[in-house]
Amino acid sequence: MPDQIYMSAPDVGELEEAFLLDALRSGWIAPLGPDVDAFESEIAARVGTEHAVALSSGTAALHLGLLGLGVKPGDIVITASMTFAATANAIVYAGAEPFFIDSDAETGNISPALLAEALVQLAREGRRAAALVPVDLLGKAADYTALLPLADGVPVLSDAAEAFGAYHQGQPAGSFGDASVLSFNGNKIMTTSGGGMLLTDDAELARRARYLATQARQPAVHYEHVDIGYNYRMSNLLAALGRAQLRRLDDMIARRRALRARYRELFATVPGVEIFGGRNDEADNCWLTSITVDESVAGWSAAELGEHLRGLAIESRPLWKPMHLQPVFAEARSLVDGTAEHLFRTGITLPSGSALGLEQIDRTIDAISGFLGARA
Ligand SMILES: *Cc1c(COP(=O)(O)O)cnc(C)c1O
């Protein structure tokens, strides 16, 4: 059996080793330290926000972001149905109820038209969403030009966990709305093995997030507590890893973009297949490349391609299963028109990682070409 090819494996090497070892030898092992401060400033500078708070995960950043925007038990928080479960889980951690909105057909991101309709529905009931959480799906920023005017005073927390390094209309993902979230989980565009960041221009929101993330300790030697806190801060060692990754971010994005270009070439003449997410690869970070397959035109399905690749030790995966179809959210409110469900049933994500070597890329392309040849 050949070596397994993964969709998006961590891409680390000598630079990461050097940064991590330096941090270890500096003695800053205890959670916080100078690499955390430096990592926060570097990320804030890159995205262009005033503040960045390094946390233990993107999910923790979502949770504290929602609390910071004032989301309380019983509130309604609007988000995209087509997302990773962490977005919806964080809403539930805050005690609020998610309201899932269907996708724009081309990008899979939250549909501005359906969002507008949802806000009207709520207004008719005399209710108002406590927050809006758009998601930048697979490294493509949501359409903030359309979304932000619709929010009309509803605080916006942008889930840019998948989109670090991407742009919308020339503005960096992670800089939209009142606050945003990045993830540095192992499979993301860059990693701290596990970690996340809360970004905002709001000094009070950042201060409050830092406080809640360190067990809500009041400044007294005996640790006075007037709030329930969390242990959500990023460790200094992991921040050092992140600083090395940040130096390589543009190179890693370029590699993923080049891989996307190869897939475009491969599928250009294949009827019924589209590269998912539209054609704006220069603005996207190209975190994951997915295709959608119209079986009635192609004569084969995304699932059949996935099965073929699995047999050759090449990982692939359907798009995110929409949250309104997940058993755990069966009772949640949603406004859907079938788009996300259709994308889930016809989409497949292909190996997209920046750590893939030339030989692994060729093996993947050959495997797909072989499948297409047999089906033609
Ligand atoms: C990965 C991801 C998260 C969660 O980030 P973690 O760092 O894994 O907690 C949240 N939202 C989306 C859309 C993600 O893809």
The ligand as an SDF file (V2000), in Angstrom:
LIG
                    3D

 15 15  0  0  0  0  0  0  0  0999 V2000
  -11.7200   24.9620   12.5220 C   0  0  0  0  0  0  0  0  0  0  0  0
  -12.9410   25.7990   12.6250 C   0  0  0  0  0  0  0  0  0  0  0  0
  -13.3640   26.3250   13.8520 C   0  0  0  0  0  0  0  0  0  0  0  0
  -12.7840   25.9240   15.1770 C   0  0  0  0  0  0  0  0  0  0  0  0
  -11.4580   26.1440   15.3410 O   0  0  0  0  0  0  0  0  0  0  0  0
  -10.6450   25.2390   16.4050 P   0  0  0  0  0  0  0  0  0  0  0  0
   -9.3660   25.9590   16.4900 O   0  0  0  0  0  0  0  0  0  0  0  0
  -10.5180   23.8700   15.8020 O   0  0  0  0  0  0  0  0  0  0  0  0
  -11.4070   25.2390   17.6740 O   0  0  0  0  0  0  0  0  0  0  0  0
  -14.4430   27.1870   13.8620 C   0  0  0  0  0  0  0  0  0  0  0  0
  -15.1000   27.5010   12.7390 N   0  0  0  0  0  0  0  0  0  0  0  0
  -14.7440   26.9930   11.5490 C   0  0  0  0  0  0  0  0  0  0  0  0
  -15.5200   27.3990   10.3450 C   0  0  0  0  0  0  0  0  0  0  0  0
  -13.6670   26.1070   11.4470 C   0  0  0  0  0  0  0  0  0  0  0  0
  -13.3510   25.5680   10.2710 O   0  0  0  0  0  0  0  0  0  0  0  0
  1  2  1  0
  2  3  1  0
  2 14  2  0
  3  4  1  0
  3 10  2  0
  4  5  1  0
  5  6  1  0
  6  7  2  0
  6  8  1  0
  6  9  1  0
 10 11  1  0
 11 12  2  0
 12 13  1  0
 12 14  1  0
 14 15  1  0
M  END
$$$$
